[in-house]
Amino acid sequence: MEGKLFFELMDDLGTSDECEKMVHILEKYYCEEDKPFYSSKEQPNNSNVYITSLSSDKDSLMMWIAYSNNADGCAIEFGDDFFDIRYDTGIEMGKSLYTDEDYPLYTVKYIDRKRFSEIARGIQTCDSQKCVEVKDRNTEVEELEIICRKMIRLREILRQLDEYLSARTIQLNSEMEQLWQENSRQQPQLPGQKGAADKEFDKKLQRKKYDIRQWKVCQESVRKFVADSLNGIRFLFKNIEYRQEKEIRAVRYETDAKVDWTSFEIPRLYVDVDRDIYMNEVQIGPRVDPVEADGISAWLQTTEKVHNVVRSERHYR
């Protein structure tokens, strides 16, 4: 399941009791795929998040075998400007505002979970030497330590937010219960008659019901914001055994994805892109027949959508 490692890493950062509490908190934003937490398609659960996977290694034999029909396909290199992020001149220099027309790319971080857990324990016990003693203190260890500290801070933010949301909900329910108790102590009126106290109670009751309705709307807005924010990072972690993929991802939240049922044997899911697609290079797989490769190359050149067509330099038959 995509994004699962992120939650597992969050679990590694606390005691068993803390992990249980964190799982309970995260379940408010995400739950099992066959039991979506949100009923509206507008909510950012897994069903609305789409990932485009690319690689910075365009001629890897492992990638050819795993992802290109056993090296019988091709690799596409996009033009450098395809994923450019436009900048708004009216905002602070060097910071962009992402819009639906932007396609930011993120480098996937490959995590050695055993080493991550060692570093996390060192940070939690406030023993700085423990981090230093994790084999060699290299760039990878330093990056893992940074990730650990940021995740610990994220856990604390989520915990504090959950405490506030829960406390406010309890407060409103308590106020409603107190209002009913106060009314029950009032002198009963004759049937069909309402005194000043009853009218005042009705006003208070309507105000309190309105407060509760508004609070529920606020809660849903907060949950949507948190889930959407977590979606921006939770798909960027993979186990270290996949590090040879050198994956780069574009993560997009979309409610209007489409499925092509006819063009391919296996249906393809896609999202319309509001820009011309220009390929900097198409690399033909090492197992493609040379005659067939020449035909493919000639056709691609006629499309005027490809700058260069080459054959893979890997030796694989």
C-alpha positions in Angstrom: 0.0 0.0 0.0 1.4 3.3 -1.1 2.2 5.7 1.9 2.2 2.8 4.4 5.9 3.3 5.2 5.3 6.8 6.4 2.9 5.6 9.1 5.3 2.8 10.1 8.1 5.3 10.6 5.7 7.5 12.7 5.1 4.4 14.8 8.9 3.8 15.2 9.2 7.2 17.0 7.4 6.4 20.2 6.6 3.9 22.9 3.9 1.3 22.4 1.3 3.5 24.2 2.3 6.5 22.1 2.1 4.5 18.9 -1.4 3.3 19.8 -2.5 6.9 20.4 -0.9 8.0 17.1 -2.7 5.3 15.2 -6.0 6.4 16.7 -5.2 10.0 15.7 -4.2 9.1 12.1 -7.3 6.9 11.7 -9.3 10.1 11.9 -7.7 11.2 8.6 -7.1 7.8 7.0 -8.3 4.3 7.4 -8.5 1.0 5.5 -8.8 1.4 1.7 -12.1 -0.6 1.6 -13.5 1.5 4.4 -13.0 5.1 3.4 -13.2 7.6 6.3 -14.6 10.3 4.1 -17.8 9.9 2.2 -17.4 12.8 -0.2 -15.1 12.4 -3.2 -13.8 15.9 -2.4 -12.0 14.6 0.7 -8.3 13.7 0.3 -8.1 10.0 1.0 -6.1 7.5 -1.1 -8.8 7.3 -3.8 -8.2 10.9 -4.8 -4.3 10.9 -4.8 -2.5 10.1 -8.0 1.2 9.4 -8.4 3.4 9.7 -11.4 6.6 7.7 -11.0 9.7 8.6 -12.9 13.4 7.8 -12.5 16.6 9.8 -12.7 18.4 6.7 -14.2 17.2 6.4 -17.7 19.3 3.4 -18.8 19.2 1.0 -15.8 19.0 -2.7 -16.7 17.0 -3.4 -13.5 14.4 -0.8 -14.5 14.3 -2.1 -18.1 13.5 -5.6 -16.8 11.0 -4.6 -14.2 9.1 -1.8 -15.9 9.5 -2.1 -19.6 8.1 -5.5 -20.6 11.4 -7.3 -19.9 13.5 -4.6 -21.8 11.2 -4.8 -24.8 9.7 -1.3 -24.4 11.1 2.2 -24.2 12.1 4.9 -21.8 10.8 8.5 -22.2 12.8 11.6 -21.1 10.7 14.7 -20.8 11.9 18.1 -21.8 13.4 20.1 -18.9 10.7 22.7 -19.0 7.7 20.3 -18.8 7.6 20.3 -15.0 8.6 23.9 -14.5 6.9 25.8 -11.7 5.7 29.3 -12.6 6.4 32.0 -10.0 3.9 34.7 -9.0 5.7 38.0 -9.1 3.5 39.4 -6.3 4.8 37.1 -3.6 8.0 36.7 -1.7 11.1 36.1 -3.9 12.0 32.4 -4.3 8.7 31.0 -3.2 6.0 29.7 -5.5 2.3 29.2 -5.2 1.3 25.8 -6.5 -1.8 25.7 -8.6 -3.6 23.0 -10.6 -1.3 23.8 -13.5 1.8 23.1 -11.6 3.5 19.7 -11.4 6.2 19.8 -8.7 8.6 16.8 -8.6 9.9 15.2 -5.4 12.8 12.9 -4.9 11.8 9.7 -3.1 13.7 9.1 0.1 14.8 5.4 0.6 14.8 4.5 4.3 16.8 1.9 6.1 14.1 1.3 8.8 16.5 -0.5 11.2 18.9 2.4 11.1 16.0 4.9 11.3 14.8 3.1 14.5 18.3 3.3 16.0 18.6 7.0 15.4 15.0 7.6 16.7 15.8 5.8 19.9 19.0 7.9 20.3 17.1 11.1 19.8 14.3 10.1 22.2 16.7 9.2 25.0 18.5 12.5 24.6 21.7 10.6 24.1 23.4 12.5 21.2 26.3 10.0 21.2 23.9 7.2 20.3 23.3 8.8 16.9 27.0 9.3 16.4 27.7 5.6 17.2 25.3 4.3 14.5 28.1 2.8 12.4 29.7 5.6 10.4 28.2 9.1 10.8 27.8 9.9 7.1 25.4 12.1 5.0 22.8 9.3 5.0 22.8 9.1 8.8 22.5 12.9 9.1 19.6 13.0 6.7 17.8 10.3 8.7 18.4 12.2 11.9 16.8 15.3 10.3 13.8 13.2 9.1 13.5 11.7 12.6 13.4 15.1 14.3 10.9 16.5 11.8 8.6 13.5 12.3 8.8 13.8 16.0 7.8 17.4 15.7 5.0 16.4 13.4 3.7 13.8 15.9 3.6 16.4 18.6 1.7 18.8 16.4 -0.9 16.1 15.5 -1.2 15.2 19.2 -1.7 18.8 20.2 -4.2 19.4 17.4 -6.2 16.2 18.4 -6.2 17.3 22.0 -7.6 20.7 21.1 -10.3 19.3 18.8 -11.3 16.7 21.3 -11.4 19.2 24.2 -13.6 21.7 22.2 -16.0 18.9 21.3 -16.3 17.8 24.9 -16.8 21.4 26.0 -19.7 22.0 23.5 -21.4 18.7 24.5 -21.0 19.6 28.1 -22.5 23.1 27.6 -25.4 21.5 25.8 -26.0 19.0 28.6 -25.8 21.8 31.2 -28.3 23.9 29.2 -30.8 21.0 29.3 -30.2 20.5 33.0 -30.8 24.2 33.8 -34.0 24.1 31.8 -35.2 21.0 33.7 -35.0 22.9 37.0 -37.3 25.6 35.7 -40.9 25.8 37.0 -43.1 23.8 34.6 -45.6 25.7 32.5 -49.1 24.8 31.6 -49.6 22.9 28.3 -49.5 25.3 25.3 -48.0 28.1 27.4 -44.5 29.5 27.2 -43.0 31.8 29.8 -40.1 34.2 29.4 -37.8 31.5 30.8 -38.9 29.0 28.1 -38.4 31.6 25.3 -34.9 32.4 26.6 -34.1 28.7 26.7 -35.2 28.3 23.1 -32.9 31.1 22.1 -30.0 29.6 23.9 -30.7 26.1 22.6 -30.8 27.4 19.0 -27.5 29.3 19.5 -25.8 26.2 21.0 -27.1 24.0 18.1 -25.7 26.5 15.7 -22.3 26.5 17.5 -22.2 22.7 17.3 -23.0 22.7 13.6 -20.3 25.3 12.9 -17.8 23.3 15.0 -18.5 20.2 12.9 -17.9 22.2 9.7 -14.6 23.5 11.3 -13.5 20.0 12.2 -14.1 18.7 8.7 -12.1 21.6 7.3 -9.2 20.9 9.7 -9.2 17.2 8.9 -9.3 17.9 5.2 -6.4 20.3 5.5 -4.3 17.9 7.7 -5.0 14.9 5.4 -4.1 17.0 2.3 -0.9 18.2 3.9 0.1 14.7 4.9 -0.6 13.5 1.4 2.1 15.9 0.2 4.8 14.0 2.1 3.6 10.5 3.0 4.1 9.1 -0.5 7.8 10.2 -0.6 9.2 7.3 1.5 10.1 3.8 0.3 12.1 0.9 1.8 15.8 1.0 1.1 15.6 -2.2 -1.1 14.1 -0.1 -3.8 16.8 2.5 -3.9 18.2 1.4 -7.3 15.0 2.8 -8.8 16.2 6.4 -8.1 12.5 7.4 -8.2 11.2 10.9 -8.6 7.5 11.4 -8.1 4.8 13.9 -9.0 1.9 13.7 -6.4 -1.4 15.1 -7.4 -4.8 15.4 -5.7 -7.5 15.1 -8.3 -11.3 14.5 -8.3 -11.7 14.3 -12.0 -9.4 11.4 -13.1 -10.4 9.5 -16.2 -9.9 5.9 -17.4 -9.1 4.8 -20.9 -10.8 1.5 -21.4 -10.1 1.0 -25.1 -6.6 2.0 -26.1 -4.7 -0.6 -24.1 -5.2 -4.2 -22.9 -5.0 -3.0 -19.3 -7.2 0.2 -18.7 -5.1 3.3 -18.1 -5.9 5.9 -15.5 -5.0 9.5 -16.5 -5.5 13.2 -15.8 -5.7 15.8 -18.5 -2.6 18.0 -18.6 -3.0 21.6 -19.8 0.2 21.9 -21.7 1.9 20.4 -24.7 4.0 17.2 -24.0 7.4 17.3 -25.6 9.8 14.5 -25.2 13.5 15.3 -25.0 14.5 11.7 -25.7 13.0 8.3 -26.3 15.3 5.4 -25.6 14.4 2.1 -27.2 14.9 -1.0 -25.0 17.8 -3.4 -25.6 15.6 -6.4 -26.5 13.7 -4.6 -29.3 14.5 -6.0 -32.7 16.8 -3.6 -34.6 14.6 -3.5 -37.7 11.6 -2.7 -35.5 13.6 -0.2 -33.6 14.4 1.7 -36.8 10.8 1.8 -37.8 9.8 3.1 -34.3 12.5 5.7 -34.5 11.4 7.0 -38.0 7.8 7.2 -36.9 8.6 9.1 -33.7 10.7 11.7 -35.6 7.6 12.4 -37.8 5.5 13.4 -34.8 7.7 16.4 -34.0 7.2 15.7 -30.4 10.5 14.0 -29.8 13.9 15.7 -29.9 16.0 12.6 -30.0 15.6 8.8 -30.4 18.4 6.4 -29.3 18.9 2.7 -28.4 19.7 1.5 -24.9 23.4 0.8 -24.4 22.7 -2.1 -22.1 23.5 -5.6 -23.3 20.5 -7.8 -22.6 18.9 -10.3 -24.9 
